[in-house]
Amino acid sequence: MYVVCADHLEQAIDEFVDVYETPPDLYELENVSFTDWSSPSHCTFCQKPPVYLVV
């Protein structure tokens, strides 16, 4: 699972496919919510605010 900014979306997709050998599901964080999870305050790869969830 990756929580990324728009700049790192492609990198997250590439890494996900390399590991799981299947395309990920993509979600915009502003459009999803989970009861037992809150998104991190920054991108997995940098300090920018996250925009996408890659799972």
C-alpha positions in Angstrom: 0.0 0.0 0.0 1.3 3.5 -0.9 -0.1 6.9 0.0 1.4 9.3 -2.5 1.3 12.8 -3.9 0.5 13.3 -7.6 4.2 13.5 -8.4 4.9 10.0 -7.1 1.8 8.2 -8.4 3.6 6.6 -11.3 6.5 5.4 -9.1 4.0 3.8 -6.6 2.1 2.0 -9.4 5.4 0.7 -10.8 6.6 -0.6 -7.5 3.2 -2.2 -6.7 3.2 -4.0 -10.0 6.8 -5.1 -9.5 6.0 -6.6 -6.1 2.4 -8.0 -6.7 2.5 -8.6 -10.5 -1.0 -7.1 -10.8 -2.3 -3.6 -11.3 -3.3 -1.8 -8.1 -6.6 -0.2 -7.2 -6.3 3.6 -7.1 -8.3 5.9 -4.8 -8.3 9.6 -4.3 -7.9 10.2 -0.5 -10.5 12.9 -0.5 -13.1 10.4 -1.7 -12.5 7.5 0.6 -12.6 7.0 4.4 -11.9 4.0 6.6 -13.1 3.5 10.2 -9.8 2.1 11.5 -7.3 4.0 9.3 -6.4 7.6 8.8 -4.1 8.6 6.0 -0.5 9.7 6.8 0.3 13.4 6.7 2.8 13.0 3.9 3.6 11.1 0.7 5.4 7.7 1.0 8.3 9.1 -1.1 8.5 12.8 0.0 7.1 15.4 2.4 4.2 16.6 0.2 0.6 16.0 1.3 -0.8 12.7 -0.1 -3.5 12.7 -2.8 -3.8 9.0 -3.8 -4.0 5.6 -2.1 -2.5 2.8 -4.1 -3.5 -0.7 -3.0 
